[in-house]
Amino acid sequence: MTTPNDRRRIVRMTGVDAGFLYMETPTTHMHTLKIAIVEASSGMTYDRLVAGTLARLDRLPPMRRRIVPIPGALNHPVMITQRKIDPTRHFFHHQVGGGGSMADLEQLIGEIASVPLDRSVPLWEIHLCEGLATGETAVVCKLHHALADGIAANALLANVMDLSSSEIRRAVFTDTEEGQDLPDRGFLMRGAVRDAARQAPSLLGLVRRTVAALFGVVKLRRSSTSKVPMPIKDAPRVSFNGPLTARRSFATVSLPLASLKDVRSAHAADCEATLNDVVLAVISGALRRWLEHQGEHPRASLTAGVPVGLDPRDSDPRLFGNNVSNMFTTLATDIDDPVERLRTIAETTRAAKAISAQLGSSFGDWSQFAMPGPFAAFMRAYTRLRGARLHPAPFSVIASNVPGPRERVKVGGAMFSDVFSVGPLIEGVGLNVTVWSYIDRMNFSLLACPDLLPDVYVLAGFFPAALAELMPGEHHDSRESA
């Protein structure tokens, strides 16, 4: 029996959050990975990891939430608070193979990423990986995108840190709710119908906002001197775009934050490049080298889908959910000169940001009215029929840049020597490059489908040279060092 207290605590998922559930298929896993390399001196053990995490669950609200679908898929699922977390369903212990190198760890992380999360429990796992040659341990957290985007994940980390600085704003949210039993079928169905009826009057206003936004986008495109790529229409066919398999591979590369800032400063006057533009230019240079290495020569530039946070700059830290839109921009891989490539990326991205700002949350708001059953069924059928082979990808690569901690992270006495993060792949797009800054470096994490991009570690190896060619005083064709 569902009690009045339970009714107050049950939360319906937003359409954006639930959309990550509907997009998930046997080959498209919608979890993200957060990886911490823990110093050997911290003495991290499996028992300590389990006990420390469970003791901090009150500061990690998404990790107590279980998703409950609605009978008949009448509305988006609801989230309830799990009464008790079973460690055997969430914590796992691994030994890094081979000689315990970073490459060996990356191979293990790829295997961890290849397995979807169990929807019968809260959608997260934590994997302790021991056996690194350095004596360090790796903690790999799998967290479903439906629960938190990169901004929320960053806030969750800050919320459990032992130390904080004036640069890190904590949410300081504690979740003290007692757990709930599963709601009964009748309650779920009545609530679904009631919430849908409450939502209906907002539809007319959404139509008006969307039409106005689309007219605004048309005006921006006509007046802009930069050609902002259109999804599907402008993405060239390359080998890592196509139907996904369930397998994933993973690689990382760290670059000095100061060097990327030097590039930004050197070109601030002539092209007003931002740090994110420099990140995109580095990704572009690495992909050019990889394409040359593979013997692929697409005539058109590769394009990128870039998640854009919608939270106001002065808003309080958000610990769960998604508040993002997507921006589509060029990677200018068809331009030989690296500085001209950066300039084109910067100009196009400025225009893309204007379009994204014009659209705002309009398209995301439409997800509130998405029908869960047909949406999920379409995605399963599209995947099963390998629909991605029939048309160009929506864009070539996912490229995300999230500002991470600016000080060394310490949680429960365990000091993190490095932090990495990467988001999921989507059907048709076999490469995700996610960047998290950590102290004085930019950590690039690459997640790929190895049946589309079999040598992600080779691609990762091209990133340092891609940065070097952008440094002040350097000016040459990226193919010279491919």
C-alpha positions in Angstrom: 0.0 0.0 0.0 1.3 3.4 -1.0 1.1 5.8 2.0 0.5 9.6 1.9 4.2 10.2 2.9 5.3 8.0 0.0 3.2 10.0 -2.4 4.9 13.2 -1.4 8.4 11.6 -1.8 7.8 10.0 -5.2 9.3 12.1 -8.0 8.4 11.8 -11.7 11.4 12.0 -14.0 11.6 14.8 -16.5 11.3 14.0 -20.1 15.0 14.8 -20.7 16.2 12.5 -17.9 13.8 9.7 -18.9 15.0 10.1 -22.6 18.3 8.6 -21.6 16.4 5.5 -20.5 14.4 5.3 -23.7 17.6 5.6 -25.9 19.2 2.6 -24.2 19.3 -0.6 -26.2 21.4 -3.8 -26.0 24.1 -2.0 -27.9 23.6 1.6 -26.7 24.5 1.9 -23.0 23.6 5.2 -21.5 25.8 5.2 -18.5 28.7 7.6 -17.9 32.1 6.7 -16.3 33.8 8.7 -13.6 37.4 7.4 -12.9 39.5 8.3 -9.9 43.2 7.2 -9.6 43.8 6.9 -5.9 47.3 7.4 -4.5 49.0 4.3 -3.1 49.6 6.0 0.2 45.8 6.2 0.7 45.6 2.5 1.4 42.3 2.0 -0.5 40.7 -1.4 -0.1 37.5 -2.9 -1.2 36.0 -2.9 2.3 37.0 0.7 2.9 35.5 1.7 -0.5 32.2 0.1 0.3 32.0 1.4 3.9 33.0 4.9 2.9 30.6 5.1 0.0 27.6 3.9 2.0 28.4 6.3 4.8 28.2 9.2 2.3 25.0 8.2 0.5 23.2 11.0 2.3 25.3 13.4 0.2 24.8 11.4 -3.0 21.0 11.6 -3.6 20.9 10.0 -7.1 22.5 6.9 -5.7 19.6 6.2 -3.5 17.0 6.6 -6.2 15.4 3.6 -8.0 13.6 4.1 -11.2 10.1 2.6 -11.4 8.4 2.4 -14.9 4.7 3.1 -15.3 2.4 0.2 -16.3 1.4 0.6 -19.9 4.1 3.4 -20.3 1.4 6.0 -19.7 4.0 8.6 -18.5 7.6 9.0 -17.7 8.9 6.7 -14.9 9.0 7.8 -11.2 11.9 7.7 -8.8 11.6 6.3 -5.3 14.1 6.1 -2.5 15.6 2.7 -2.0 15.2 1.4 1.5 18.5 -0.4 1.6 21.5 -0.5 -0.8 22.8 -4.1 -1.3 26.6 -3.8 -1.7 26.7 -7.0 -3.8 24.6 -5.4 -6.5 26.7 -2.2 -6.7 30.3 -2.8 -5.8 32.8 -4.9 -7.7 36.4 -5.9 -7.4 38.9 -6.3 -10.3 42.6 -7.0 -10.8 44.2 -5.1 -13.6 45.8 -7.6 -16.0 49.1 -7.5 -17.8 51.9 -5.6 -16.2 49.5 -3.1 -14.5 50.1 -0.3 -17.0 47.7 2.5 -17.7 46.9 0.8 -21.0 46.0 -2.4 -19.1 43.7 -0.3 -16.9 42.1 1.3 -19.9 41.4 -2.1 -21.4 39.6 -3.2 -18.1 37.6 0.1 -18.1 36.5 -0.7 -21.6 35.2 -4.1 -20.5 33.4 -2.4 -17.5 31.8 0.1 -19.9 30.6 -2.7 -22.2 28.0 -4.0 -19.7 24.7 -2.1 -19.1 23.5 -1.2 -15.6 20.8 -3.3 -13.9 17.6 -1.4 -13.8 16.1 -3.4 -10.9 18.3 -1.4 -8.5 19.5 2.3 -8.4 21.5 2.9 -11.6 25.1 3.0 -10.5 28.0 0.7 -9.9 31.5 1.3 -8.3 34.4 -0.9 -9.4 37.7 -1.1 -7.5 40.6 -1.9 -9.8 43.8 -3.0 -8.1 47.1 -4.2 -9.5 48.5 -1.0 -11.1 52.3 -1.1 -11.4 52.4 2.3 -9.6 50.8 0.9 -6.5 47.8 3.2 -7.1 44.2 1.9 -7.3 41.5 3.0 -9.7 37.9 3.6 -8.7 35.5 3.5 -11.6 32.0 4.7 -11.1 29.3 3.9 -13.6 26.4 6.3 -13.2 23.4 6.4 -15.6 23.0 9.6 -17.6 19.4 9.6 -16.6 20.5 10.5 -13.0 23.1 13.1 -13.6 24.9 15.0 -16.4 28.5 16.2 -16.1 27.7 19.3 -14.2 25.7 17.4 -11.6 28.4 14.7 -11.3 31.0 17.4 -10.6 28.8 18.8 -7.9 28.3 15.3 -6.4 32.1 15.0 -6.2 32.4 18.4 -4.5 29.6 17.4 -2.1 31.7 14.5 -0.6 35.1 16.0 -0.7 37.1 16.2 2.6 38.6 19.5 1.7 37.1 22.5 -0.2 38.4 25.8 -1.3 36.8 29.1 -2.1 36.8 28.0 -5.7 34.5 25.0 -5.1 30.9 25.6 -4.2 29.3 22.7 -2.3 25.7 21.9 -2.6 25.8 20.6 1.0 22.6 18.7 0.4 21.8 15.7 2.6 19.1 13.1 1.8 17.7 11.8 5.1 14.5 10.3 3.7 13.6 6.8 4.8 13.2 4.3 2.0 10.0 3.4 0.2 8.3 0.3 -0.9 7.4 -0.1 -4.6 4.3 1.9 -5.4 1.2 -0.2 -6.2 0.1 -0.5 -9.8 -3.1 1.5 -9.4 -1.2 4.4 -7.7 1.3 4.5 -10.5 -1.3 4.6 -13.2 -3.5 7.2 -11.5 -0.5 9.4 -10.9 0.6 9.1 -14.6 -2.8 10.2 -15.9 -3.0 13.0 -13.3 0.4 14.4 -14.1 -0.2 14.2 -17.9 -3.4 16.2 -17.4 -1.6 18.8 -15.4 1.1 19.1 -18.1 -1.3 19.4 -21.0 -2.2 23.1 -20.6 1.5 24.1 -21.1 1.5 22.6 -24.6 0.1 25.6 -26.4 2.8 27.9 -24.8 5.5 25.4 -25.8 4.3 25.5 -29.4 4.4 29.3 -29.4 7.9 29.4 -27.9 9.2 26.7 -30.3 7.8 28.5 -33.4 9.4 31.8 -32.2 12.7 30.1 -31.5 12.7 28.4 -35.0 12.0 31.8 -36.7 14.9 33.2 -34.7 17.2 30.4 -35.8 16.3 31.0 -39.4 17.2 34.7 -39.0 20.5 33.9 -37.3 21.4 31.4 -40.1 20.6 33.9 -42.8 22.6 36.7 -41.2 25.6 34.6 -40.1 28.8 34.5 -42.2 29.6 31.1 -40.6 28.0 27.9 -41.8 26.8 26.0 -38.8 26.4 22.3 -39.6 23.0 20.7 -39.6 22.6 17.3 -37.9 22.7 14.4 -40.4 22.8 16.7 -43.4 26.4 17.9 -43.0 28.2 15.0 -41.4 30.4 13.0 -43.8 30.5 9.3 -43.6 33.6 8.0 -41.7 34.4 4.5 -40.4 33.5 5.2 -36.8 30.0 6.3 -37.7 27.6 3.4 -38.0 25.5 0.8 -36.1 27.1 0.2 -32.6 27.8 -3.1 -31.0 27.7 -3.6 -27.2 31.5 -3.5 -26.9 33.4 -0.5 -25.7 37.1 0.6 -25.7 38.6 3.4 -23.6 41.7 5.5 -23.7 43.0 8.6 -22.0 45.5 11.4 -22.6 46.4 14.3 -20.3 47.6 17.7 -21.6 48.8 20.7 -19.7 46.1 23.2 -19.0 48.6 26.0 -19.2 49.5 25.0 -22.8 45.9 25.1 -23.9 45.5 28.5 -22.2 48.6 29.7 -24.0 47.0 28.8 -27.3 43.8 30.6 -26.3 45.8 33.7 -25.3 47.9 33.7 -28.5 44.8 33.7 -30.7 42.4 35.7 -28.5 42.8 38.9 -30.6 42.6 37.5 -34.1 39.8 34.9 -33.7 38.5 35.4 -30.1 39.1 31.7 -29.4 37.8 30.3 -26.1 39.3 27.4 -24.1 36.6 25.2 -25.5 37.5 26.2 -29.0 41.1 25.2 -28.3 39.8 21.8 -27.0 37.8 21.3 -30.2 40.8 22.2 -32.3 43.0 19.7 -30.5 40.3 17.0 -31.1 40.2 18.1 -34.7 44.0 17.8 -35.1 44.1 14.4 -33.6 41.2 13.1 -35.8 43.0 14.5 -38.9 46.0 12.5 -38.0 44.0 9.4 -37.3 42.1 9.7 -40.6 45.3 10.0 -42.5 46.7 7.0 -40.6 43.6 5.0 -41.7 43.7 6.2 -45.2 40.4 8.0 -44.9 40.0 11.3 -46.7 36.5 12.8 -46.2 36.0 15.8 -48.4 33.7 17.6 -45.9 34.7 18.5 -42.3 33.8 16.2 -39.5 31.2 17.7 -37.1 30.8 17.6 -33.4 27.8 17.4 -31.1 28.6 19.5 -28.0 26.5 19.3 -24.9 25.8 22.8 -23.5 24.8 23.4 -19.9 21.7 25.5 -19.4 22.2 26.2 -15.7 22.6 30.0 -14.9 26.2 30.8 -13.9 25.1 31.9 -10.4 22.8 29.0 -9.7 23.3 26.7 -6.8 25.1 23.5 -7.5 22.8 20.8 -8.9 23.2 17.2 -7.7 21.0 15.3 -10.0 19.2 15.3 -13.3 20.1 16.8 -16.7 19.9 20.5 -17.8 21.6 20.5 -21.1 21.0 21.2 -24.8 23.2 20.2 -27.8 25.2 22.5 -30.0 26.4 21.4 -33.4 29.6 22.8 -34.8 32.4 22.1 -37.2 35.8 20.5 -36.4 37.2 22.0 -39.6 39.1 18.8 -40.4 39.1 19.8 -44.1 41.5 22.7 -43.4 45.2 22.0 -43.4 46.5 25.0 -41.5 46.0 24.5 -37.7 45.6 28.2 -36.9 43.1 28.7 -39.7 41.3 25.5 -38.4 41.1 27.0 -34.9 39.8 30.3 -36.4 37.1 28.5 -38.3 36.1 26.4 -35.3 35.9 29.6 -33.1 33.8 31.5 -35.6 31.4 28.6 -36.3 31.1 27.8 -32.6 30.1 31.4 -31.8 27.4 31.2 -34.4 26.3 27.7 -33.0 26.1 29.1 -29.5 23.8 31.9 -30.7 21.6 29.3 -32.3 21.7 27.2 -29.2 20.8 30.2 -27.0 17.9 31.1 -29.3 16.5 27.6 -29.0 17.1 27.4 -25.3 15.3 24.5 -23.7 12.5 24.4 -26.3 13.4 21.1 -27.8 14.2 19.6 -24.4 10.8 20.7 -23.1 9.1 18.7 -25.9 10.5 15.6 -24.3 7.9 16.1 -21.5 5.3 15.1 -24.0 7.2 12.2 -25.5 5.3 8.9 -25.3 7.7 6.5 -23.5 6.4 3.3 -25.1 6.7 4.3 -28.8 10.0 6.1 -28.1 11.7 3.1 -26.6 10.2 0.7 -29.1 11.4 2.8 -32.0 15.0 2.9 -30.6 15.0 -0.9 -30.1 13.7 -1.5 -33.6 16.1 1.1 -35.1 19.0 -0.6 -33.4 17.9 -4.1 -34.2 17.5 -3.2 -37.9 20.9 -1.4 -37.9 19.2 1.8 -39.1 22.3 3.9 -38.6 23.8 2.3 -41.7 21.1 3.8 -43.9 21.9 7.5 -43.4 24.8 9.8 -42.3 25.3 10.1 -38.6 23.7 13.1 -36.8 27.3 14.3 -36.2 30.7 12.7 -36.4 31.8 12.8 -32.7 30.5 13.7 -29.3 32.8 16.3 -27.7 32.2 17.5 -24.1 34.2 19.8 -21.9 33.4 20.0 -18.2 35.4 22.1 -15.7 36.6 19.8 -13.0 38.2 20.3 -9.5 40.9 23.0 -9.3 42.4 21.5 -6.2 43.5 18.0 -5.3 40.5 15.9 -4.3 40.4 14.0 -1.1 37.5 11.8 -0.1 37.4 9.8 3.1 41.2 10.3 3.4 41.8 8.9 -0.1 43.8 11.3 -2.2 43.0 11.4 -6.0 46.1 11.7 -8.1 43.9 12.0 -11.3 40.3 12.1 -12.4 38.8 11.2 -15.7 35.2 11.2 -17.0 33.5 10.1 -20.2 29.9 10.1 -21.5 28.1 7.4 -23.5 27.9 6.8 -27.2 24.7 7.2 -29.2 23.5 5.0 -32.0 25.5 5.9 -35.2 28.2 7.8 -33.4 31.1 5.5 -32.3 33.3 8.0 -30.5 32.9 10.2 -27.5 35.7 12.6 -26.3 35.0 14.0 -22.9 37.4 16.5 -21.2 37.5 17.1 -17.5 40.1 19.5 -16.1 41.9 18.5 -12.9 44.1 20.9 -11.1 46.7 21.9 -13.8 45.8 19.5 -16.6 43.1 18.7 -19.1 42.2 15.0 -19.1 40.8 13.8 -22.4 38.9 10.5 -22.1 37.9 8.6 -25.3 35.2 6.0 -25.4 34.7 4.1 -28.6 33.0 1.2 -30.2 36.0 -1.1 -31.1 34.0 -2.7 -33.9 33.9 0.8 -35.6 37.1 2.3 -34.3 39.4 -0.6 -33.4 42.5 1.4 -32.2 41.3 4.2 -29.9 44.7 4.2 -28.2 46.3 5.2 -31.5 43.9 8.1 -31.8 44.7 9.1 -28.2 48.4 9.1 -29.1 47.8 11.9 -31.7 46.5 14.4 -29.1 49.9 15.8 -27.9 51.0 16.6 -31.5 47.6 18.2 -32.2 48.2 20.5 -29.3 51.9 21.2 -30.2 51.0 22.4 -33.7 48.7 25.1 -32.1 51.3 26.4 -29.7 52.7 29.9 -30.4 55.6 29.8 -32.8 54.4 26.5 -34.4 52.7 26.7 -37.7 52.6 23.7 -40.0 50.3 21.2 -41.7 49.2 18.6 -39.3 49.8 15.9 -41.9 53.5 16.5 -41.6 53.7 14.8 -38.2 51.0 12.2 -38.8 
